[in-house]
Amino acid sequence: MKPMSSRERFLTALKKQQPDRVPWFESYVHRGLADRIVGRKTDLPPGWRTPPDLYKILCLDTITYNFRPPFYAIMEKNGDVEQLKEGLLKTRDDLKALKEFLPDPENPDFYRGAEELLSFGRQNGLAAIAGIRVGLSNTYNSMGYENFSYALYDDPGFIEESMELIGEWCIKVIERVNDLGFDAAYISEDIAFKWGPMFSPEHFRKYMLPHMKKVVDHIAIPRIYHTDGNPLPMLNDLVEELNICAIANLEHGAVDIFQVKEEWGDKICLIGNMDLHYTLTMGTPEETVLEAKEKLEKVGKGGGYIISSSNGLTEYCKAENILALNGAILRYGVYY
């Protein structure tokens, strides 16, 4: 098979077809990890999710830009990792403040870094991914999960109004993104814990999915859906209602990717499943190669698989394990 560019390879797998090798996608690589891999301080331009210096070392096939709205919440910094401390969307009276808090989606400066990323992607033959949200996780994180859970039973209309407001902002951004030249949209909306959905499928279908669909219907490029945990009870909803072409990042330990391949491999592209709980973070390079080899050969068989971690390459991943993963992809991910 003629060697493909990273972009060609990624888009071929996204269509459930077989490229020259299994593509490698990470929605982000933490700069601290990148520094250790590269051996010096790396640069991470605003909005970029992976330091560009890594592409000289790793065979990553994609590059992602962050268009996601910020949470309306008090955020706390732990080193260079930002964590949510307290949601500020307490009642309907806070909706006006939320609207004023969101960045101006018409401001050209909001998109300027994306143009630079797209230029870098084209120069290096990479698939360019737009990281977006459609309203759900911004709602429950801005409300606080406890407040959100009570509202789901006591006042679901408050949740719907919040999703509608954030969704309108997302639509304005998506309409700009459609014309920029990105190859796919990465919809990051967690709907599951490790043991199953974060809320009942019935509540999801009644109160959340219609608002998500309203936003997603504006996306004119292929749709990849990311969630942590085990979303399988609602996977059919994502495929049928949101018309996704891939599910990411299929968390190791939460889902059996080999079973998912059997049941869903002819319907959608599968992304992810490299273990972040142990292998990439606490295991050895040898264990990393063994896990990657099994997934590359079994899940990658026939195409429609894109290897990735179960979320992204965190700061606490071992640099030597990421280099081992890189070597395994180049050795065992090739289709002969």
N, C-alpha and C positions, 0 to 999 in steps of 0.2 A: 504494500500500500504506500502511495506517495505521502511523504511527511506533510502534516497539516500545520498551519499556524495555530497558535493558542486559541484565537477567536474561532477559527473553523472547527477545531477539536471540541471546544465547549458547546458551540451551537449544534454540532452534529449529535453529541450525547444528549443535549436538551430535547432533541426531537426523537429520542429513544432509538437512535441509530448508532452504529458502531464507528467510532473514529479510529485514528491510527494508534492511539493509546488512551487510557482512562485519564480524563482531565482532572486537574487539581484546583479546587476552589476554596478560598477562605474569605469570609465576609470581612474579617479584620485580622491583623497581626499586631499585637501589642508592641509598642516601640521598645520597651525594655528587653523583650525577647529578641527583637530585630537587632538591637545593639549587640547582644551576645553572639548572635549568629554572624553578623558582619565583622565584629571585632572592634567596633568604634561607635561613637555617637551617630545615630542616623537622623535624617530630617523627615518630619511628617507634616506636609503642607496641610493647612486648614481644610477640613472636609474629607481628606483622604483617609482611608482606613488601613492602608498598608504602606510602610516606608518604601519609596521607590528603589532604594539601594538593594533591597532583597531580591529583586528580579534578576540581578546579576549572579545570584547564588542558587536560588530555588527555582524549580520548574513550574511555579504557579502560573495558571492560565488565565486568571481574571484579575481585575482591579476594580475596587468599589469606592463610590462616593456617597457620602452621608447627606441625604435630604430630609432626614427624619425631624419632626418637630420636637422641641424640648419639652420635658415634663414640667407642668406647673406645680413646682414643689420646691421645698428646701433641699438643696443638694449638699453633700458633704464630700470633701476631697480626702482620699487616703492615698498619699503619694500623688501619682498622676491618674489614679482611678477615681471616677466620680460615682458616688453612691447616693441613692435616694434616702433622705432622712424623714421627711414628712410631706405628705400631699397637702396642697393649699386649696383644693377645690372641695370645700366642705358642704356648701348648699348652693341652690340655684342663684343666690345673690352673688356668688363668686364667678358666674359665667361671663359677666361683662369684663371683669378683670382678666380672666383667662383669654378672652378674645384680644384684649389690648396687649397681653403678654407675648403672644405668638409673633415671630418675626414677620416682616412685611414680605409676602410672597411675590410681590411685584418688583421688589428692589433688585436690580441687575447684579448688585454685589453678592447677593445670596447664591448666585449661579457662577460667579467668576472662576472660582477654584475648580468647578466641574469642567470648564472648557480646557483648563491646563491639564487636568487628568485625562480627558479624552484625547488630547494631543499626545500625551505620553503613551497612552494605550495604543493609539494608531501606530506610533513609531516602533513599538515593541510587539505588535501583532496580537495584543491582548483583547479579551472580551471585556467590555466596560459594563459594569453593573451599577444600577441606581438603587441605593438603599432607601426605602421609603416605609412609611406607616400609613394606616388607613383609619385610625381613630380609637381602636379598642384599648391597646396597652397604654396609650396616653391618658385615656379616661380612668382606668383602674389605678394607674400609678399616680395620677394627679389627685384622685379622690382619696387614695390610701386604700389598701385592699380590704381592710375591715369595714370601712365606710361604704365601699363599693358593694361588699357582700350583703350588708344590711339593706342598702338601696335596691339591690336586685329583687328583694322580697317586699320591701315596704314602699319603694318609690322608683320602679324601673323607668318611669318617664324621665327622671333626672339623668339616668345613665344614657338614655336615648338622646336627650337634648345635648349632653356633653359630646357624645359621639358625632352628632350632626354638626355641631360647631367646629370640632376639630377636623371632621371629614371635609367640610367646605374649604378649610385651609389646605388640606392635602390635595384636593381636586385642583386647586389653582397651581400648586407646585407640579403635580403630575402633568398637567396640560403643557407646562413649560418643558418638563423633562422629555415628554414624547418627541419633541422637535430637536433635541440636543444631539442625538446620535448614539444613545446608549443601546446596548444589545439586549438587556433584560432588566426587569424590575425585581428586586429582592424585598418582599413584603415581610417585615419582621414584626409579628404579632403573636406573642406567646399565648397559647390557649390551654396548655396542659402542664401538669406536674409529672414527675417520674411515674407515679402510679396511675395516672389517668387524667381526664379533663379537669380544668380548674373550676368549671361550672357545669351544670347538667347540659347535655346536648339539647334538651328541650328549651331551656332558657337561652342557650346560644342561638338556636334557630329562630326564636321568637323575637328577642330583643337586640341581638348584636349582628347577626349575619345579614339582615336586610340593609343595615347602615354600611357595613363593610362592602357589600355588593355594589351599592350605589357609588362608592368611591372607586372600587376596583374596575368597574365598567368603563372608567375613563382611561385606563392604562392601555396604550396601543402597542406595547412591546410584550414579549413573552413574560409570563408571571411565575416567579418562584416564591413559594410560601415557606417561611421559617417559623418554627416553634420549638421550644424545648419540650422535654417530656414525651408522653405517649398520647398523640392526638388521634390514634387510629379510629376511635368511635365516631369521630367527626371528619375523617379524611374524605369520605364520599361527598360531604357538604362542600368541602374546599374545592374538590374537583368539579362537581356539578354546578355549584352556584358561583364560585369565583373563577372557574375556568383556568385553574393553575396547570402548568405543564410540568412542574417539579415540586417535590417536597424536601425541605432541608430543616434541620441537619440530622434528623433521625438519631436521637440520643442513644448512645451505647448504654445498655442496661435497662433502658426504658422500652425499647422496641427490639424485636428480633429481625434484623435487616434481611436475613436469608428468607424468612417467612414472608416479609413484606415484598421481597423480590418475586416470590412465587405468586402472590395474590395481586400485586399492583404493577409488576414490571412491564406489562404490556399496555398499561394505561398512562403512567407518568414516569418521568425520570426521577431517580432516587439519588439524593445527595447526602454524604456525611458518614457518620457512625464510628469514626476513629475515637477511641476511648479517651476522654479528658479526665475522667475520675482517677484512672490509674496509669494506663499505658504511656500517654504522651507526657504526663506530669510527674510520675513516680517510677515508671518502669525503666527498662534498659533499652538500648538501641536494638538488641537482638529481639526482644519482645515486640518492639515497634514493628520491625520488619516482618515478624511472623503474623501479627494481626493484619498489617497492610496487605501482605501477600494473599491471605485467605480472602479478604474482601475484594481485592483487585481481580482475583481469579474466579471467585464464585459469583459475586454480585455484578462484576464487570462483564461477565460472560454474555456475549451478544449485544453489548452496548447498553445505553440508557442508564449508566451509572457515572457519577462524578464523585471522586473521593474528597473527603473533607473531615475536619474534626467535628465533634458533636456540637460545636457552637462557633468557635473562632480560636485562633492561637493565642492563648492567654499569656500573661507575663510569667506565670509559674510553670509553663511548659519547659522541658529540658531542651536546650539548644541541640545537644547531640542526638536527641530523639527526633527532632524535626529534620535534621540532616539525614538521619537514617530513613525517615519516611520519604524524603526526597529521592534517595537512592533506590528505595523499594519501588516507587512509582515508575522510575526510569527503567528498572530491571524487569518487574513483574507486571506492569500495567500496559505493556505493549501488546497489541493484537498482531498475531502472525498469520 
